[in-house]
Amino acid sequence: MTEDRRNFVLFAVIAGLILFGWPLVQEYFFPTARPPVTKIEDGKSVPLPQPQADPTADAPAAIRDRAQVLRETPRVRIETPTLRGSVNLQGARIDDLVLVRHRENITRDAPPIRLLSPAGTRDSYFAAWTWRGQGLSPPALDARWTASSPVLAPGRPVTLTAPGGNGQQYLIQLAVDDAYMFTVRQTVLNRGPRPVSVSSFGLVNRQAPQVNNDTMTIHVGPMSVRNGNARYAPNYDDLREDGPERFTTTGGWLGYSDLYWLAALLPDQRRPFDGQFRPGPNNAFQADFTAAPQSLAPGAALTQTSHFFAGAKEVRLLDRYTDREGATMLNQAIDWGWFEIIEKPIFYYLDWLFRLVGNFGVAIILLTVTFRLLVFPIAQRQFQSAAAMRRLQPKMKALQDRYKDDKVKMQQEVMALYRTEKVNPLAGCLPTLLQIPIFYALYKVLMLAIEMRHQPFVGWIKDLSAPDPLTPVNLFGLLDFTPPAYIGIGIIPILLGVSMYFQFKLNPQPMDETQQQVFKIMPWVLMFVMAPFAVGLQIYWITSNLLGILQQRILYARHPEMVGAPAK
């Protein structure tokens, strides 16, 4: 087989692996963005329903109507700047909660995200508290409690009371801040004749979500912080197959993490507790904790305090709870992964830019400009290295012709030439390698940060964290069908392919003709590869390409030897 034919076969194999193997790699390591929040009909953006937005959304298949279930039991209203809902006095449960600052879709009249829903409804999701211990006789799980106030609000706690057996009295005081944190103070009054052992017990019970969005890089499902480590496991299937998972720790928490939402129990961070995840009937799952027991003498009272987070995983808020309010590693509820050291600074810088200009798309462009300015000196050295390599091409070609039958000798002579001319063939790789963690970090920020959710850019782009909905495949929405994702190439991915084409065209052309063919087709292959990703990521790449073209123009002016064919 000739060298040219071997190169062509190698190129065909690589192209086939990219086109057909990339979807498998992408689904495992880089799950695609959520479906677009709009579609284009007759040239106009029309909002699409977002069934994934609401983990407890009502549907015709609901077990019972939620409104009817809520009316059947006495309740205490929850009213905060961020939450609306109620506490169920039958069982002392928080089982009705919506997040008023987050909507299911982009329309003005869209309902708020519902996080918690009572038992008996579709996808029920609730938290409850009781006690365990030798000699205790706490109220039954369905006991009716008495509330001290009809409304729970910031600065206005509510105390729930209920009698138990053996002369014991039980109180649960609930307080809530102006965000998503509840404080739960459980008190037992022992009016009996003997001492008792008291352990507070809390649980979060939920139906498993209809769609499992857990992936290799973004965990969704049961998670905990135990013994100083965040554990993004088990998933729902693990619990179904392997049964309960138990652990003991001092400090930490456990609960259920969705992509943007979290319901987590935080026992007393100074005392040990036993945690557990377990499967239940009817596709239900429970996370619960049992605090270390304490002895309560006759005639005395004992209060044990825990917390309950139920809300959105807002980055700054989770950091505040972790750093200032002692919620151990609550900010790890966001699965940043290995590159957190890069992702968090990028998020904070991007968020600062957004607050400065008021548009996340513009903020991404400014982020790209910042990065390009920082690496410009490195890119200049890269170009100088490429210029030096270009000057060496005639000598390298001569060596290849002279030692074409002795590959080992040819490699030795080429390396000697590099040393003599003081050229590093790998120097040009550094800017590209630097962009990889930046690109991946921005990808994770777009996928994980709720601050990016439903953020518009311009025109038809209503959500930077979703793919581009405008595609010529259906004549920009004039034809009444939605093409599948792998051929629904949007306008922004097309612009990305065009920008890559012109940037590749400006690059010094390799002498090998097969490599030249690879560079010609690569922009269009990458256009299809990138199409399912978030628009914000594509805007970053387009901006980077345009700045790269400008940079190359400047550097070509400084290195005119790079223009035209290499010397012979």
VEXDREN-2710 file (C-alpha; in Angstrom, 1 decimal):
% VEXDREN-2710
k/r/px/py/pz
1/MET/0.0/0.0/0.0
2/THR/1.4/3.4/-1.0
3/GLU/1.9/6.2/1.6
4/ASP/-0.8/8.3/0.0
5/ARG/-3.3/5.5/0.1
6/ARG/-2.4/4.6/3.7
7/ASN/-2.9/8.2/4.7
8/PHE/-6.3/8.3/2.9
9/VAL/-7.5/5.1/4.7
10/LEU/-6.3/6.6/8.0
11/PHE/-8.2/9.8/7.3
12/ALA/-11.4/7.8/6.4
13/VAL/-11.2/5.8/9.6
14/ILE/-10.7/8.9/11.7
15/ALA/-13.6/10.7/10.0
16/GLY/-15.8/7.7/10.5
17/LEU/-14.9/7.5/14.2
18/ILE/-15.7/11.2/14.7
19/LEU/-19.1/11.0/12.8
20/PHE/-20.3/7.7/14.3
21/GLY/-18.4/7.3/17.5
22/TRP/-18.7/10.8/18.8
23/PRO/-22.4/10.6/19.7
24/LEU/-21.6/7.6/22.1
25/VAL/-18.7/9.5/23.7
26/GLN/-20.8/12.7/23.9
27/GLU/-23.7/11.0/25.6
28/TYR/-21.4/9.4/28.2
29/PHE/-19.1/12.3/29.0
30/PHE/-20.8/15.4/27.5
31/PRO/-24.6/15.1/27.7
32/THR/-26.2/17.5/25.3
33/ALA/-28.0/20.6/26.3
34/ARG/-31.6/20.5/27.2
35/PRO/-34.2/20.7/24.4
36/PRO/-34.8/24.2/23.2
37/VAL/-37.3/26.3/25.1
38/THR/-38.8/27.6/21.9
39/LYS/-39.5/26.4/18.4
40/ILE/-39.8/28.6/15.3
41/GLU/-43.2/28.7/13.6
42/ASP/-43.8/31.0/10.7
43/GLY/-40.7/32.9/11.5
44/LYS/-41.7/33.5/15.2
45/SER/-40.4/32.0/18.4
46/VAL/-43.1/29.9/20.1
47/PRO/-42.5/28.6/23.7
48/LEU/-42.3/24.9/24.1
49/PRO/-43.6/23.0/27.2
50/GLN/-40.8/22.0/29.6
51/PRO/-41.8/18.8/31.3
52/GLN/-38.3/18.4/32.8
53/ALA/-38.6/21.7/34.6
54/ASP/-41.1/20.6/37.2
55/PRO/-40.2/17.3/39.0
56/THR/-43.8/17.1/40.3
57/ALA/-45.8/18.5/37.4
58/ASP/-49.5/17.7/37.2
59/ALA/-50.5/15.4/34.4
60/PRO/-53.6/13.5/33.3
61/ALA/-52.0/10.4/34.8
62/ALA/-51.9/11.9/38.3
63/ILE/-52.9/9.6/41.1
64/ARG/-55.1/12.3/42.7
65/ASP/-55.6/15.9/42.0
66/ARG/-53.1/17.9/44.0
67/ALA/-55.5/20.8/44.8
68/GLN/-58.0/18.3/46.2
69/VAL/-55.3/16.6/48.4
70/LEU/-54.2/19.9/49.7
71/ARG/-57.7/20.8/50.7
72/GLU/-58.2/17.6/52.7
73/THR/-55.8/18.5/55.6
74/PRO/-55.3/21.5/57.9
75/ARG/-52.3/23.5/56.8
76/VAL/-49.9/26.4/57.8
77/ARG/-49.1/28.7/54.9
78/ILE/-45.5/29.3/53.9
79/GLU/-44.8/32.8/52.6
80/THR/-41.2/34.0/51.8
81/PRO/-39.7/36.1/49.0
82/THR/-38.6/32.8/47.3
83/LEU/-41.1/30.2/48.5
84/ARG/-44.9/29.6/48.6
85/GLY/-46.6/26.5/49.9
86/SER/-47.8/25.0/53.1
87/VAL/-47.0/22.7/56.1
88/ASN/-49.3/19.7/56.4
89/LEU/-50.5/19.5/60.1
90/GLN/-51.5/15.9/59.6
91/GLY/-48.1/14.3/60.1
92/ALA/-46.1/17.6/60.5
93/ARG/-44.8/17.4/56.9
94/ILE/-43.5/20.1/54.5
95/ASP/-45.2/18.7/51.3
96/ASP/-46.3/21.7/49.3
97/LEU/-43.6/24.0/48.0
98/VAL/-43.1/26.1/44.8
99/LEU/-40.1/28.3/43.9
100/VAL/-41.6/31.7/43.0
101/ARG/-38.4/33.0/41.3
102/HIS/-38.1/30.2/38.9
103/ARG/-40.6/29.4/36.2
104/GLU/-41.3/26.3/34.2
105/ASN/-40.8/28.0/30.8
106/ILE/-40.0/31.5/29.4
107/THR/-43.5/32.8/29.1
108/ARG/-44.6/35.5/31.5
109/ASP/-47.6/33.6/32.8
110/ALA/-45.7/30.3/33.3
111/PRO/-46.3/28.6/36.6
112/PRO/-43.5/28.5/39.2
113/ILE/-41.4/25.5/39.6
114/ARG/-43.0/23.0/42.1
115/LEU/-40.5/21.2/44.2
116/LEU/-42.6/19.4/46.8
117/SER/-45.9/17.7/46.5
118/PRO/-48.0/15.7/49.0
119/ALA/-48.3/11.9/49.2
120/GLY/-51.2/10.6/47.1
121/THR/-50.3/12.8/44.1
122/ARG/-48.2/12.0/41.1
123/ASP/-44.5/12.2/41.9
124/SER/-45.0/13.0/45.6
125/TYR/-42.1/14.6/47.3
126/PHE/-42.1/15.7/51.0
127/ALA/-40.1/16.0/54.2
128/ALA/-41.2/15.0/57.8
129/TRP/-39.7/14.7/61.3
130/THR/-40.3/12.5/64.3
131/TRP/-38.3/10.8/67.1
132/ARG/-36.8/7.4/67.9
133/GLY/-35.6/6.1/71.2
134/GLN/-36.1/3.7/74.1
135/GLY/-39.0/4.6/76.2
136/LEU/-40.3/7.2/73.7
137/SER/-43.9/7.2/72.5
138/PRO/-44.0/9.9/69.8
139/PRO/-47.2/10.9/67.9
140/ALA/-48.2/8.6/65.1
141/LEU/-47.0/9.5/61.6
142/ASP/-50.5/10.7/60.6
143/ALA/-51.2/12.5/63.9
144/ARG/-52.8/15.9/63.7
145/TRP/-50.6/18.6/65.1
146/THR/-51.7/22.0/66.5
147/ALA/-50.0/25.2/65.1
148/SER/-49.2/28.3/67.0
149/SER/-49.8/30.5/63.9
150/PRO/-51.4/30.2/60.5
151/VAL/-48.4/31.5/58.6
152/LEU/-44.7/30.6/58.5
153/ALA/-42.6/33.4/57.2
154/PRO/-39.1/34.9/57.8
155/GLY/-38.9/36.1/61.3
156/ARG/-42.2/34.5/62.2
157/PRO/-41.6/30.8/63.3
158/VAL/-44.4/28.4/63.9
159/THR/-44.5/25.8/66.7
160/LEU/-46.4/22.6/66.2
161/THR/-47.4/20.6/69.2
162/ALA/-48.9/17.1/69.8
163/PRO/-49.2/14.8/72.8
164/GLY/-47.5/11.5/73.0
165/GLY/-47.8/8.5/75.2
166/ASN/-46.3/8.0/78.7
167/GLY/-47.0/11.6/79.6
168/GLN/-44.6/13.0/77.0
169/GLN/-45.2/16.2/75.0
170/TYR/-43.7/16.9/71.6
171/LEU/-43.0/20.2/69.9
172/ILE/-41.6/21.0/66.4
173/GLN/-40.6/24.6/65.9
174/LEU/-40.2/25.5/62.2
175/ALA/-38.5/28.7/61.0
176/VAL/-37.5/29.8/57.5
177/ASP/-35.1/32.4/56.1
178/ASP/-35.5/34.6/53.1
179/ALA/-34.1/32.0/50.8
180/TYR/-34.5/28.2/51.0
181/MET/-33.4/27.1/54.4
182/PHE/-35.7/25.8/57.1
183/THR/-34.6/25.4/60.8
184/VAL/-36.3/22.5/62.6
185/ARG/-36.1/22.4/66.4
186/GLN/-37.5/19.2/67.9
187/THR/-38.3/19.3/71.6
188/VAL/-39.5/16.5/73.9
189/LEU/-40.9/17.2/77.4
190/ASN/-40.6/14.2/79.6
191/ARG/-43.3/14.2/82.2
192/GLY/-43.1/10.5/82.7
193/PRO/-41.5/8.8/85.8
194/ARG/-38.4/7.4/84.0
195/PRO/-35.6/8.7/81.9
196/VAL/-35.8/8.1/78.1
197/SER/-33.4/8.0/75.2
198/VAL/-34.1/10.6/72.5
199/SER/-33.0/10.6/68.9
200/SER/-34.4/13.1/66.4
201/PHE/-35.4/11.5/63.0
202/GLY/-35.9/13.3/59.7
203/LEU/-36.8/12.0/56.2
204/VAL/-37.2/13.1/52.6
205/ASN/-39.5/10.8/50.6
206/ARG/-40.0/11.1/46.9
207/GLN/-41.2/9.2/43.8
208/ALA/-38.3/8.6/41.4
209/PRO/-38.4/11.1/38.5
210/GLN/-40.0/9.9/35.3
211/VAL/-36.7/10.5/33.3
212/ASN/-33.3/9.7/34.8
213/ASN/-30.9/12.5/33.9
214/ASP/-27.9/11.0/35.7
215/THR/-24.8/11.0/33.6
216/MET/-21.1/10.3/33.8
217/THR/-20.3/14.0/34.4
218/ILE/-23.4/15.4/36.0
219/HIS/-25.0/13.4/38.9
220/VAL/-28.7/13.6/39.5
221/GLY/-30.3/11.6/42.3
222/PRO/-29.4/10.6/45.9
223/MET/-26.3/12.3/47.2
224/SER/-24.7/13.1/50.5
225/VAL/-21.7/14.7/52.3
226/ARG/-20.2/12.4/54.8
227/ASN/-16.9/12.3/56.7
228/GLY/-15.6/15.4/54.8
229/ASN/-16.4/14.1/51.3
230/ALA/-19.2/14.7/48.8
231/ARG/-20.6/11.4/47.5
232/TYR/-22.5/11.6/44.2
233/ALA/-24.0/8.2/44.5
234/PRO/-25.9/5.9/44.7
235/ASN/-28.3/6.4/41.8
236/TYR/-31.9/5.2/41.8
237/ASP/-31.0/2.0/39.9
238/ASP/-28.3/1.1/42.4
239/LEU/-30.8/1.3/45.3
240/ARG/-33.3/-0.8/43.4
241/GLU/-30.8/-3.5/42.7
242/ASP/-28.6/-3.4/45.9
243/GLY/-31.0/-2.3/48.6
244/PRO/-30.4/0.4/51.3
245/GLU/-27.1/2.2/51.7
246/ARG/-26.2/3.3/55.3
247/PHE/-23.4/5.4/56.7
248/THR/-22.4/7.2/59.9
249/THR/-20.8/10.6/60.0
250/THR/-20.4/13.8/62.1
251/GLY/-21.2/16.8/60.0
252/GLY/-22.7/16.5/56.5
253/TRP/-26.1/16.0/54.9
254/LEU/-28.1/13.8/52.6
255/GLY/-31.0/14.3/50.2
256/TYR/-31.9/14.3/46.5
257/SER/-30.3/16.5/43.9
258/ASP/-31.9/17.3/40.6
259/LEU/-30.1/19.3/37.9
260/TYR/-31.2/22.7/39.4
261/TRP/-33.1/21.8/42.6
262/LEU/-32.2/20.2/45.9
263/ALA/-34.0/18.8/48.9
264/ALA/-31.5/18.0/51.7
265/LEU/-31.6/17.2/55.4
266/LEU/-28.9/18.8/57.5
267/PRO/-28.7/17.2/61.0
268/ASP/-26.8/18.9/63.8
269/GLN/-23.4/19.4/62.3
270/ARG/-21.6/19.0/65.6
271/ARG/-23.1/15.6/66.5
272/PRO/-22.8/12.2/64.9
273/PHE/-25.8/10.8/63.0
274/ASP/-26.7/7.7/61.0
275/GLY/-27.8/8.3/57.4
276/GLN/-29.6/6.0/55.0
277/PHE/-30.9/5.8/51.5
278/ARG/-33.5/3.1/50.8
279/PRO/-36.0/2.1/48.1
280/GLY/-39.7/1.8/48.9
281/PRO/-42.8/0.5/47.2
282/ASN/-44.3/2.1/44.1
283/ASN/-41.0/3.5/42.9
284/ALA/-40.5/5.6/46.0
285/PHE/-37.2/6.4/47.7
286/GLN/-36.4/7.7/51.1
287/ALA/-33.4/9.5/52.6
288/ASP/-33.4/9.7/56.4
289/PHE/-31.2/10.4/59.4
290/THR/-31.2/9.3/63.0
291/ALA/-29.3/11.6/65.4
292/ALA/-27.1/10.2/68.1
293/PRO/-29.3/9.4/71.2
294/GLN/-29.4/11.7/74.2
295/SER/-30.7/10.8/77.6
296/LEU/-33.7/12.9/78.9
297/ALA/-34.4/12.8/82.7
298/PRO/-38.0/12.9/84.1
299/GLY/-39.4/16.4/84.3
300/ALA/-36.8/17.8/81.8
301/ALA/-37.0/18.9/78.2
302/LEU/-34.5/18.3/75.3
303/THR/-34.3/20.2/72.0
304/GLN/-32.4/18.8/69.0
305/THR/-31.9/21.1/66.0
306/SER/-31.6/20.3/62.3
307/HIS/-32.0/22.1/59.0
308/PHE/-33.8/21.4/55.7
309/PHE/-32.8/23.0/52.4
310/ALA/-35.5/23.0/49.7
311/GLY/-34.9/25.2/46.7
312/ALA/-32.7/26.1/43.8
313/LYS/-29.0/25.4/43.6
314/GLU/-27.9/29.0/43.3
315/VAL/-24.1/29.1/43.4
316/ARG/-23.7/32.2/45.5
317/LEU/-26.4/31.1/48.0
318/LEU/-24.9/27.6/48.5
319/ASP/-21.4/29.2/49.0
320/ARG/-23.0/31.5/51.6
321/TYR/-24.6/28.7/53.5
322/THR/-21.3/26.8/53.4
323/ASP/-18.9/29.6/54.4
324/ARG/-21.0/31.7/56.8
325/GLU/-23.8/29.5/58.2
326/GLY/-22.0/26.2/58.8
327/ALA/-23.8/24.0/56.4
328/THR/-21.0/21.5/55.7
329/MET/-20.0/21.5/52.0
330/LEU/-23.6/22.3/50.9
331/ASN/-22.0/24.0/47.9
332/GLN/-20.9/20.5/46.7
333/ALA/-24.6/19.9/45.8
334/ILE/-23.5/21.2/42.4
335/ASP/-21.5/18.5/40.7
336/TRP/-18.6/20.6/39.4
337/GLY/-16.3/17.6/39.0
338/TRP/-12.5/17.6/38.6
339/PHE/-12.3/21.1/37.1
340/GLU/-14.0/23.0/40.0
341/ILE/-10.9/25.0/40.5
342/ILE/-11.4/26.5/37.0
343/GLU/-15.2/26.3/36.8
344/LYS/-16.0/28.3/39.9
345/PRO/-13.8/31.3/38.9
346/ILE/-15.2/31.3/35.4
347/PHE/-18.7/31.3/36.8
348/TYR/-18.1/34.2/39.2
349/TYR/-16.3/36.2/36.5
350/LEU/-19.1/35.4/34.0
351/ASP/-21.7/36.4/36.6
352/TRP/-19.9/39.6/37.3
353/LEU/-19.8/40.4/33.6
354/PHE/-23.5/39.7/33.4
355/ARG/-24.3/42.0/36.2
356/LEU/-22.2/44.6/34.4
357/VAL/-23.8/44.4/30.9
358/GLY/-27.1/42.7/31.6
359/ASN/-26.8/39.9/28.9
360/PHE/-25.2/36.6/29.4
361/GLY/-24.4/36.2/25.7
362/VAL/-22.5/39.5/25.7
363/ALA/-20.9/38.3/29.0
364/ILE/-19.7/35.1/27.2
365/ILE/-18.2/37.2/24.4
366/LEU/-16.4/39.4/26.9
367/LEU/-15.1/36.3/28.7
368/THR/-13.7/35.0/25.4
369/VAL/-12.0/38.4/24.7
370/THR/-10.5/38.3/28.2
371/PHE/-9.1/34.8/27.7
372/ARG/-7.8/35.6/24.2
373/LEU/-5.9/38.7/25.5
374/LEU/-4.4/36.6/28.3
375/VAL/-3.1/33.9/26.0
376/PHE/-2.0/36.3/23.2
377/PRO/1.7/36.2/24.2
378/ILE/1.5/32.4/24.2
379/ALA/-0.2/32.5/20.8
380/GLN/2.5/34.8/19.5
381/ARG/5.2/32.3/20.6
382/GLN/3.1/29.5/18.9
383/PHE/3.1/31.5/15.7
384/GLN/6.8/32.0/15.9
385/SER/7.3/28.3/16.4
386/ALA/5.1/27.6/13.4
387/ALA/7.1/30.1/11.3
388/ALA/10.3/28.3/12.4
389/MET/8.8/25.0/11.4
390/ARG/7.8/26.4/8.1
391/ARG/11.3/27.5/7.4
392/LEU/12.5/24.0/8.2
393/GLN/10.1/22.3/5.8
394/PRO/12.5/22.1/2.8
395/LYS/15.2/20.6/5.0
396/MET/12.7/18.2/6.5
397/LYS/11.5/17.2/3.1
398/ALA/15.1/16.6/2.0
399/LEU/15.7/14.4/5.0
400/GLN/12.5/12.4/4.4
401/ASP/13.5/11.8/0.8
402/ARG/17.1/10.8/1.8
403/TYR/16.1/8.4/4.5
404/LYS/12.7/7.2/3.2
405/ASP/13.8/3.6/3.5
406/ASP/15.2/4.0/7.1
407/LYS/12.5/5.4/9.3
408/VAL/14.6/5.2/12.5
409/LYS/17.5/7.1/10.9
410/MET/15.1/9.7/9.5
411/GLN/13.6/10.4/12.9
412/GLN/17.0/10.7/14.4
413/GLU/18.1/13.2/11.8
414/VAL/14.8/15.2/12.1
415/MET/15.3/15.5/15.9
416/ALA/18.9/16.6/15.4
417/LEU/17.6/19.3/13.0
418/TYR/15.2/20.5/15.7
419/ARG/18.1/20.7/18.2
420/THR/20.3/22.5/15.7
421/GLU/17.7/25.1/14.7
422/LYS/16.4/25.4/18.3
423/VAL/12.8/24.6/17.3
424/ASN/10.2/22.8/19.5
425/PRO/7.5/21.1/17.3
426/LEU/5.2/20.9/20.3
427/ALA/5.3/24.6/21.2
428/GLY/2.3/25.3/19.0
429/CYS/0.1/23.0/21.0
430/LEU/0.0/25.0/24.3
431/PRO/-2.7/27.5/23.4
432/THR/-4.9/24.7/22.2
433/LEU/-4.3/22.7/25.3
434/LEU/-5.1/25.8/27.5
435/GLN/-8.4/26.1/25.7
436/ILE/-9.5/22.6/26.6
437/PRO/-10.1/23.1/30.3
438/ILE/-11.6/26.6/29.6
439/PHE/-14.0/25.1/27.1
440/TYR/-15.0/22.2/29.4
441/ALA/-15.4/24.6/32.4
442/LEU/-17.7/26.8/30.4
443/TYR/-19.6/23.7/29.2
444/LYS/-20.2/22.7/32.9
445/VAL/-21.2/26.2/33.9
446/LEU/-23.8/26.3/31.1
447/MET/-25.1/22.9/32.0
448/LEU/-25.1/23.3/35.9
449/ALA/-25.5/26.9/36.9
450/ILE/-29.2/27.8/37.3
451/GLU/-28.2/31.4/36.8
452/MET/-27.8/30.4/33.1
453/ARG/-31.2/28.8/32.8
454/HIS/-33.6/30.6/30.4
455/GLN/-31.1/33.4/29.8
456/PRO/-31.7/35.0/26.3
457/PHE/-29.1/36.5/23.9
458/VAL/-30.6/38.2/20.9
459/GLY/-33.4/37.5/18.5
460/TRP/-34.7/33.9/18.5
461/ILE/-32.1/32.7/21.1
462/LYS/-34.2/32.6/24.3
463/ASP/-32.0/30.2/26.3
464/LEU/-28.2/30.2/26.0
465/SER/-28.1/26.8/27.8
466/ALA/-30.1/25.1/25.1
467/PRO/-29.4/24.3/21.4
468/ASP/-30.2/26.7/18.6
469/PRO/-33.9/26.1/17.5
470/LEU/-33.6/28.0/14.2
471/THR/-32.6/25.6/11.4
472/PRO/-32.8/25.8/7.6
473/VAL/-33.7/22.1/7.5
474/ASN/-37.4/23.0/8.1
475/LEU/-37.0/26.3/6.2
476/PHE/-36.7/28.2/9.5
477/GLY/-40.0/27.0/10.9
478/LEU/-42.1/27.4/7.7
479/LEU/-42.4/23.7/7.3
480/ASP/-44.5/22.0/10.0
481/PHE/-42.0/19.5/11.4
482/THR/-39.1/19.4/13.8
483/PRO/-36.0/17.7/12.5
484/PRO/-34.1/15.3/14.7
485/ALA/-31.2/16.8/16.6
486/TYR/-28.5/15.1/14.5
487/ILE/-29.6/16.9/11.3
488/GLY/-31.3/20.0/12.8
489/ILE/-28.3/22.2/12.4
490/GLY/-29.1/25.7/13.6
491/ILE/-27.9/29.0/12.3
492/ILE/-25.4/29.4/15.1
493/PRO/-23.7/26.0/14.5
494/ILE/-23.5/27.0/10.8
495/LEU/-21.8/30.2/11.7
496/LEU/-19.5/28.2/13.8
497/GLY/-18.6/26.0/10.9
498/VAL/-18.0/29.0/8.6
499/SER/-15.7/30.7/11.2
500/MET/-13.7/27.5/11.6
501/TYR/-13.4/27.2/7.9
502/PHE/-11.8/30.6/7.5
503/GLN/-9.6/30.1/10.5
504/PHE/-8.3/26.8/9.2
505/LYS/-7.8/28.4/5.8
506/LEU/-5.5/31.1/7.4
507/ASN/-3.5/28.4/9.2
508/PRO/-0.2/27.4/7.5
509/GLN/-1.0/24.6/5.2
510/PRO/0.7/21.2/5.8
511/MET/2.8/19.8/3.0
512/ASP/1.0/16.4/3.1
513/GLU/-2.0/16.5/0.7
514/THR/-4.0/14.1/2.9
515/GLN/-3.6/16.3/5.9
516/GLN/-4.8/19.2/3.8
517/GLN/-8.0/17.3/3.0
518/VAL/-8.5/16.6/6.7
519/PHE/-8.2/20.3/7.5
520/LYS/-10.7/21.1/4.7
521/ILE/-13.4/18.8/6.0
522/MET/-12.8/19.2/9.7
523/PRO/-14.8/22.5/10.2
524/TRP/-18.0/20.9/8.7
525/VAL/-17.6/17.7/10.8
526/LEU/-17.2/19.8/13.9
527/MET/-20.3/21.8/12.9
528/PHE/-22.4/18.7/13.2
529/VAL/-20.6/17.6/16.3
530/MET/-21.2/20.9/18.1
531/ALA/-24.9/21.4/16.9
532/PRO/-26.5/19.7/19.9
533/PHE/-24.5/21.7/22.4
534/ALA/-25.7/24.9/24.2
535/VAL/-25.8/28.0/22.1
536/GLY/-23.6/29.8/24.8
537/LEU/-20.8/27.3/24.1
538/GLN/-21.1/27.9/20.4
539/ILE/-21.0/31.7/20.9
540/TYR/-17.8/31.2/22.9
541/TRP/-16.2/29.2/20.1
542/ILE/-17.3/31.6/17.3
543/THR/-16.0/34.6/19.2
544/SER/-12.7/32.7/19.8
545/ASN/-12.4/31.8/16.1
546/LEU/-13.1/35.4/15.0
547/LEU/-10.5/36.7/17.5
548/GLY/-8.1/34.0/16.2
549/ILE/-8.6/35.2/12.7
550/LEU/-7.8/38.8/13.7
551/GLN/-4.8/37.6/15.7
552/GLN/-3.5/35.6/12.7
553/ARG/-3.8/38.7/10.5
554/ILE/-1.7/40.6/13.0
555/LEU/0.9/37.9/13.3
556/TYR/1.1/37.3/9.5
557/ALA/2.0/41.0/9.2
558/ARG/4.8/40.5/11.7
559/HIS/6.0/37.2/10.1
560/PRO/5.6/37.7/6.3
561/GLU/7.6/34.5/5.7
562/MET/4.5/32.6/6.7
563/VAL/2.6/33.9/3.6
564/GLY/2.8/31.9/0.4
565/ALA/4.4/28.6/-0.3
566/PRO/7.4/27.5/1.7
567/ALA/10.8/27.8/0.2
568/LYS/12.2/24.8/-1.7
END
